[in-house]
Amino acid sequence: MDHQEHFVEGTARHLDQLNIHYVRALLNILTEAPFFYRTDDADLFEYLRSHYDDFQQFFAHYFGWDLYADRRMARLIKPREYNQGLRPSQRDLFDLTRRDECSVFLLLVEFYEKLLRDLNISYDDDGAVRFLLADFVQYCVARFAEELGDQRPDDRTVLDACRALFPKLIKYRFLEQVEKEDAARDETLPAGMREHVMYEFLPGIHCYRPDILTFKEVVKLYADATPELDDDQPVE
């Protein structure tokens, strides 16, 4: 059904009847980044939630976008791209194309769900969910071994994929790096890592479901392809 059919003049308050300073700030915030988190500005976030129907109707009618909001985040969902003159590389989108990065991202979603279960918490609970990069690399190596056996990538390949992927996840606000410290001399970390790096999951990671993004399907690519990480792109 066309979004315009949902918009009937006079049946709801319009944004110009709301606080113009809050409306202007929220329209900018929602279009500046993929996610708007409650922790970014609690007052504005609660204003958005209080007037959700007005904002949702505005974006649906004028842009054809869907507005999603829960108690921790809000985001705009854009069903289509309009400027066909742009090449994919010219769009600022979270778009993973490399096999290793796609696989590691799916494993990160799995890992997040596992941590929620292990900690006996839910998405709606307050508090941060944090993890060490070394623990995640070991989780990836174990999952690859489970699915691929002898064809699994080694821990160095997994670590390199993380180093290529994680800056993108920070840019698009799925993760935040919260701590880094040198490892003790007698510690043995995956792939010869010399530092403990801790990350915090941000609410946007919850938009991706491991039961839909199936790691088993992506990992089949490894059976018929040679390793691809990634001679043409530098890794930090």
N, C-alpha and C positions, 0 to 999 in steps of 0.2 A: 504493500500500500504506500502511495506517495506520502512523504512527510507533510506536505502542504494540507492534506486532508485532516490532519490532527489540529490544525491551527484555525480557530474560528474567532474572528475579531469580536472583542467585547466579552468573551467568555472567561477570560482570566486577566489578572493584573499584568501589565506590561512592565518591562524593565525600566522604562522611563518614569514609572511611578515609585520606583525603589530609590534607595540612597545612591545618588549618582557616583559618589566617590567609591563606594564599595563595588558597584556594578562595573565601573571603568577598571578598577584594580583587578577584579576577578576575570573580566574578559581578556585582559592582557595576560594574566597569570596562566589561564587555561590554554592559551595559544602560544605561550613562550617555551613550553617544555612538554614532554609526553605525559608527565604526572604532576599533580598538585597534591602534596601531602599535608595532612593536618598539622604536622610539626613545622611546616614552612611558615604558617601564620594561622594560629588557632582561631582567632576572631573572624578572619575572612572565610576560613573553611566552614565554620558554623553558620555564617551568613549564607553561604552557598547552599548548605544543607537545608537551612530553614526556607529558602526560596528556590529549592531545586526545580520544581515544576516550571517556574517562570524561565529559568536559565535553560532548562531542557527544551522547552517549547521554542525559545529563541533560536538555539542552535539547529534544531530540527527544521524549522521553517526557513531560515535564511541561508543555512549552509548545507543542509542535508546530513548533518553529523548527529551522532548519538552521544549524549552525556551520561557517563556512569559515575556514581559516587557511592561510597560506603563510609563507614565511620573512620577510616584511616586515609583514604585517598580519593581523588577524583581524576578522571581522564576523559578526553574527547576521542571518540572512535570515528574515523573517517573511512567510509565504505569504499570510496573510489578516488582516483586521481584525475584531475581535470586538465592539467596542462600537458598534453601529449607531446609537446615540443621538447620536454625535458627528458634527458637520458636518465637511466636509473642511478648513475653515479652523481647526478646533479641534484638528487633529492636527499634531503637530510632525514633519513629514515633508519630505524633500527632494523637492519636487513643482513642476516648472516648468510653467506654463500659458500664458505669453505667447509669441507667435510669435517675437519677436526674441530673447528669452532662450533659448528652445529651440534656435534656429538657432545662436546664438553658443556654446552649450554643446556642440553637436555638432561645431562647428568647433574648439573647444578640444580635444576628444578626438582629432580628426584631427591637430591641431597637435602634440599630445603624441606621437603615433605618429611623426609626421614628424621631430621632434627626436630621438627614439630612433634612427631610421634615419640621420639626418644625423650624429649623434655616434657612431654605430656601437656603441651600448650596448644592453643589454636591461633589462627590468624588474628582474631579479634582481641586477643589478650594484649595488655600493655607490656612494654618491655622489648628489648632488642634481642634478635637472634643473630649470634655471631659465630664465626668459624675461622679456623686457621687454614691457610692455603695448603700447608703440608698435609693436613688431614683430608682435605678435599682431593688432592692429587692421589693420595693412597686409596681413597674411595673409588676414583675413576679407574685406577689401575686394576683394582679388584673386579670392578664391573666389566671392564674390557676383557679381563681374563675369563670371567664367567661366561661371556657371550662369544668370545673369539678364540679362546684357548691359545695355541701357539702363534696365531696371527695377530695377537693383541699388540698395540703400540706400547713402547716402553715408557717408563716414568718421565724420561727427558722429553719425549714427544708430547706427552700430556702437559707437562709443565710449560713447554713452549706455547702450546695452544692456549693455556690459561693466560700467559703473558700477552698474547695477542688479543684475547677476548676481553679480559677484565677491564682494560681502559675504556672499551666501548660500553661495558655494563655500568661503569662509573659515570660516563658521559650521559647515558640515557637513564640514569638514576634507578638501576636495579640493585646496585651495591654501593657501599661507601667503605673506603679503607679507613680503619680507625687506629691501627697500631702497627708499628714495625720495630723489631729489635733484633740485634745480632744473636745468633744461636751460640750456645756454649761450644767450646772447642771439641768436647768429647761427644757431642750430639750427632746423630746420623739422620739426616733429613732426605726426602726423596730427591733424586736427580742432583745430589750435591748442593742443595739449597744451603745458603749461609745465613738466612734470616728467617725469623718467625714473622709472618705477615698476617694480620687479622682483618677480616672484613665483616661488615654488618649487612644483613639483608634488609632492603627497603621494601615497602609494601607492594611496589610494582611487580615484583617477582611472582606474587600470588595470582597475577592475571594469567599465568601460564600453567596448564594442568598436565601432569605427567601421564595421566590416563589417555589424554588426547595426543600429546606430543610423545610419540612412542620411540624410545631409544632403540628398541629391537629392530624397527624398520630402518632407521638411519644407519645402524651399525652393519647392516647387510652390505652397505657400500664397500666396507673394508675387505670383504671376501673376494671381490672381483677387481680390486684396484690396488695400485701400488701406493705407498705412503706419499702424501702430497704436501706435507708441511715443510716449508713453503719457501723455496729457495729465492723466490722473487720478492719476498716481503721481509724486511728486517724484524726481528723479535727483540724486545727489550731484554 
